[in-house]
Amino acid sequence: MKNQLSVDDALAQVAQPVLRYLERYVGNRAVAEDLQQETLMRVARGLAGFDGRSAIKTWAFSIANRVAADYFRHPERRVRIVELDEAMNLAGPDDDIDHRLIEGEMNQCVREVIDTLPGSYRAALILHDLEGLSAEQTAQVCECSVANAKIRIHRARARLRDALKKQCSFYHDDDGVYRCDRAE
């Protein structure tokens, strides 16, 4: 597998999945874009040494995971603030703005809970449940055994579920739409 992919091909293949992962991991598009650039530079520099023991995407996620962990070690980590304008920009011309705002609030609530998870749990949950990596691929990225990756995923889900039960009140409204209000 060594040197089968050109740098441009490799970067094109992993750029969007890496950005999506990082945005979910750090919760901020601008920060994710900065981290994506650092990740892609490391992928480009390391491609000559890539031996093909895993998929190129899995290898890139491993690098992105380390870049994100480095970001969280910095004391000046910025807190994400969701703007109303941001939520409104997500709505297309035919979308119901109220629905998109409520969806944005629910996503924000879940995002805040995910942000409280320990880094190893957060990474495993995002990689497996949101990015669709297998437990084996998640283990490779997280540099742990498959059994440990499965444990991290299970514990992350349990913590997420427990925190959401404490922080949110879920119900169906009169239109049958699933809603969430923050618990007081």
N, C-alpha and C positions, 0 to 999 in steps of 0.2 A: 504494500500500500504506500510505501515511502515514495514521496515526490510524484504520485499519480495526479494529485490535484494541484492546479496552479494556485497561487496566492489569491488571485482575483476570484476564481471559482470557489475556493474555500470560504472566502469572506462573503461572497454573494449567498452561499448556501446557509451560513450561520447568522448573518447580520440580523434579520428580523426575529428569528426565534430567541436570540440572545437579548435583543432589546425588549421583547415581550416579557421574558423571564425577569430581567432586571427591573423593569417597571413594576411588575407585581411584587418583587422582592423589596424594593426600596419605597414604592408607593409614590414616586414623583417622576414625571416624564423627563424633565430637564436633567435631573440627577442621573436617571437611567441612561439618557443619551450620552452623558459624560462618561459613565462607567462602561457603556457599550464601546465607546472609542478606545478606552484603555484595554478592554478585553480584546477587541479586534487587532490592536497593535500587538498584543501578546500572542494572539493566534498567528499573525503574520510572521512574527519573529520565531515562533516555535514550530512552524509547519515543517521545516526541514527535519526536525527531530521526531515528528509524529510518526509512530510506528504502526498505526492501524489496528491496535488491539481493541479499540472501541470505535464506534461511529464518530465521524468528525463532529457532529452536533453534540454528542455526549462529551467529547473532549472539550469543546468550546464552552459547554455549560460548566464543566469543572473549573475552567479558567474564570468564567464569569462569577461563579460562586466564591472563589478566592478574592476576586476584585471587590465584590459586594461586601464580603467579610471585612476586608481592609477598610472600606468606607465606613462601616459601622464602628470600627475601632477608634475613629477620629472623634475627639471630644466636640468638635464644632459641627457635628451632624445637625442638619437642618430639620425642623419639624414640618411636616407636610400640612398645608392648609388648602382645603378644597374651596374654591371660589364659586359663587353662584353663577357667574358668567361662564365658568368652565363647564358646569353642568348644562347650561343652556346651549352652549356651542355644540354639545354632543347630540342635541336633538336635530333631526332632519326636518325638512319643511312639512312633512306629513305626520310627524311624530307629535304625540300629546305631551306638551311640556310638563304638565303636572306629573304624568306617569314617569317621565325621565328624571324629574327632580326627586321623586320618591325612590326610584330605583337607585339614583345617585346617593341618596341618604343611606339606603340599606347597604350599598356597596362600601360606603365610607365606614359604616359601623363594623362590617366584616373586616375591612382593611385595618381598622384600628386594633381589632382583636388579633388579627394575624401578626401585626407589628409587635404585639406584646409577647409573642411566642419566642422561646430561645432560638437563636439563629439556626441551630442544627435541625430543629423541628420545622421552623418556617421554611427552610430550603427544601426539606424532604416533602413537605405538603405541597408547596408550589410546583416543584418538579414533577411529582407524581400525579397530583389531582388536577392541576391547572395546565401544565405543559404536556401531560400525557405520557411521561416517561415510565417505563416499566420499573418494577422494584429493583431489578438488576442494574438498569441504567442509573437509577437514582443512587444506588449504592456506589457505583463508580464515581459519579459526580461528587458525592458527599464523602468519598474516601472512607467507606465503612463496609462492613459485611452486609450481605443481602438481608440476613436476619435482623441486623441492627437498623437497616433502612426501613424495614417493615415495622419495627417497634417505634421508630421515630414518627412514621406516618400515622400509626395507630394513636400514639400519645398526642400528636399534634391535633388530630381530629377530635379526640376526647377533650382536650383543653379548649379547642375552638367551640365545641358544642356546649361545654359547661359555662364558658365565658359569655356566649351569646344568650344562654338561658338566664344568666344573672343580669346582663346589661340590656336585654331587649325583650319586648313583649310582642310576640308574633300572633297575627290573627288574619282572618279573611274579612274584607270589607263588604259592604252591601252589594258590590258588583262582582264579588267572588275573587277579587284580586288579593294576593298574599301581601300583607303589610307588616311593618315593624315600627314600633314606637320605643324609644329609649325608656327603660325602666327608671323610675324616679328613686 
